[in-house]
Amino acid sequence: MTNFSEVTSLQLSVYYGMEDLKAMYFCIFLIIYIAIVAENVALIRVVYCEKTLHEPMYLLVCNLAVNGLYGSTALLPALLSNILSHSHEISLPLCQTQIYAIHTYAITEFTILAVMSYDRYVAVCYPLHYYTIMSQRLLKLIVFTWLYPLLAFLIVLIFTVRLQICGRTIDQVYCLNYLLVKLACSDSSVASLVGLLSVPLYTVPQIIMIFYSYAHILRICILSVTKSKFKALRTCTPHLLAIINYSIGCFFEIAQSRFNLSHLPYQSKLFLSLYFLIFPPLLNPAIYGLSIHLIRAQLLKLFSRKSRQVMNTGAKGAVVAAH
């Protein structure tokens, strides 16, 4: 019987490619993280403080922003720490925690987008009953978008945590479930099967909801008059852009796991691997902030108020200094 030595830490080999430009990469990712936090916190604050935005669609946008903070925080602080590290290692428990956070972020993001498509379906197809229907179901839908991913992926992670890990090198900038399973020296067939079977569970219901909702929205647009068509499509535009942004990230993730991309430059591979966790949280607040008039107006009001406060503080300081 072969004896294996179980590891307590793993090496993320991709970070060695950053050695020559370590300071540059650190500054870029730090600025990105600050931008993500600032954008999403500003959006959450506006929706929370402005009573006119206490409507189903805006509350769902707020949940999307919260999830964006959750996903980027699962990646970027650890990424910044590893850039500065000489060994580029991550402890096994921290790797498992990151796996849970990143996967639940991805499932929650898709689930929120699916619920938002249902919200747009009700708004466009049943405008007179929209507030009645959504006010009765909104709380349940929000609780579902968080509990469903958090509990469902926990089952998958339990099977992964039980494996004995002997391999030490992960060819990625963060931990993923299938990459950790590949490092197991114990029998991983059950964990691999559970992980494979879970994929349709996390994606098919959301895909059905999105396609069902937009099939009916498209039907309404075709049957309605021209002005109503444009109004209906305008309310859906930010959501469609968010879905496209998420889908691009999914495509990049699938491409990395299914195709040999070793011929690509290092920076291109890094971009593909990080798109999924950086660009949705970075772009979604901008998409909704610029596309939706009420949110845009409140954001401008917030920033203009902050600017006046800074100017007033500066003026008072100048007066005190003059005296």
Secondary structure, DSSP 4 states (H G I P E B T S, - for coil): -------SEEEEGGGGGGGGGHHHHHHHHHHHHHHHHHHHHHHHHHHHH-GGG-SHHHHHHHHHHHHHHHHHHHHHHHHHHHHH-SS-EEEHHHHHHHHHHHHHHHHHHHHHHHHHHHHHHHHHH-GGGHHHHHHHHHHHHHHHHHHHHHHHHHHHHHHHHTSPB---EESSSS--HHHHHTTBSS--HHHHHHHHHHHHHHHHHHHHHHHHHHHHHHHHHHHS-HHHHHHHHHHHHHHHHHHHHHHHHHHHHHHHHHS--TTS-HHHHHHHHHHHHHHHHHHHHHHHHHH-HHHHHHHHHHHHHHHHHHHHHHHHHHHHHH-
